[in-house]
Amino acid sequence: MKELFTPLSDEEYESLDEFLLERIDDDADTNGKDEGVLDISELDGLFTAIVSGPMTIMPSQWLPVVWGDFEPVSEDEKDFTEILSLMLRHMNAIANMLMETLAEFEPVYLEREILRGQMLGGRRQIASSLVCHRPFSPCVISV
């Protein structure tokens, strides 16, 4: 496992995003169920909120939010450990950036093409090409 403070590489971002996108089986009944966090953009927003808050929130509290009603089942503990490591490294990188270089912080936005007319498990199928956008500039409001 890599050091938990090493920022994710582009390949690791894609791997984590792919895991989140594909963790719910296409044939699963998602009607009326919480699908949790569906991609890296949502995970980035969740983690930014968590590390920005005044209280420490442990993984045992935020992981159920990530999974929703679809907690992954894996026979290989190594696979789960790798995904959890990627999540923790991404969260730590956000926390570090907010503490050390706030002016450089930019949220992750991924743009996807929706394939028309193709629905899988009640969700639209998502094309595999990703474009990362970081259009954020912090502002300070005086009160």
N, C-alpha and C positions, 0 to 999 in steps of 0.2 A: 504494500500500500504506500502510495506517495505521501510525502509530508502534507499534513492537513491544512497548511497555509500556502501551498503552491497553487496559483491560479490555474484554471482549466485551460487547456489548449483548445484550438478550434475543433480538433477531432473529438476531444472529450465533451465539448459542448454538444456536438452533433450526436454523439453516442448517448448522452443523457437525454437529449431531446427525443431521439428515436425510441429510447426505452419508455419515456412518458407517453409518447404518441401510440405506441404499440402494446402497452401493458394490458389494455382491455381488449379481450378477444372480439373480433369483428362480429361474431354471432351472439355476443352477450346481450341480454335484455337490459338496456340502459334507461328504459322509459321510467321516469319518476325516481331515478336513482342518482346519487351524487357521484359524478365521475372523477371528482377530485381535481388535481392539477393535471392539465392536458399537455403542456409543453414547457419548454425552457423559459419562455417569456412570462408565463404565469408563475412559474417557480421563482424566477428572478424577482417579480413583484412581491410574492409572499415573503421571500427571504429579506428583501429590503425593508418591508414593514416590520418583520420580526426583529431584525438587528437595530432598527431605528427606535424601537419602543423603549420605555423606561424599565422594563422587567426582562429578566432572562427567561426565555421560553425553551424548554428542553426538547430534544428530538421526539421523546415519547408523547409530547403534546402536539407538535406540528406534523409528525408523520401521518397520523390519521387524517389530517386535512389534505395532505398530498394524495393519499390513497383514495379517499372518499369511501364508497361502498365496494371498491375493487382492489383490496389489498393483494399485491402480487404473491403468488405461491411459487416458490422455487425449491427444487430439490438440491440445488448447489448453493451452499452457504457463501462460497467465494463470489458468485455472481451478485448476490445481495450486498455483500460487503463492499464490492467494487462500486455499485450504484450509490450506496450510502456514503462512501468515501467521496464520490464526485459531488454529491449534494452538500456535504459538509465543507468540502474545499470551496465550492462556489459561495456558500454562505459566509465563510471566513474571508474570502476575497472581497465580498461586498462590505463586510464590517470593517476590514482594513482600509478599504478605499474611503469609506465614509469618515473614518477617524483620522486618516493620514493625509488624504488628498481629495477632500470633498469637492473642490472645484473641477476635478477631473471625472467625477462620477457620472456615469451614463447608464441608464437601464438598458436591458437587452430587449429588443423588439425583433421578432422573426416574422418575415413576410412569407406567406405561402400562397400557392395557387390552388384554388378549390376546383376540383375536376367536376364539371357540370354533369348533373344527373346521376352521379354515382353515390349512392348512400350505402354505408356499411354499418350495421348494428345501430341504426338510427342516427348515425353521425356521417357527415360528408367525408368522403375520402380526401386525403390531403396529399398533394404532390410532394416529392422528396426534396425538391430544390428549396434551399433556405437562403435567405438574404438577411444578414444581421444589420439592423438599423440602430443607431445610438443618437437620436436627435434631442438630447436633453441638455439644457443649460440651467443650472440652479439659479434661483432668485431668492433674495432676502427681502422680507417685508418688514418695515419698521412699524412699531406700534406706538 
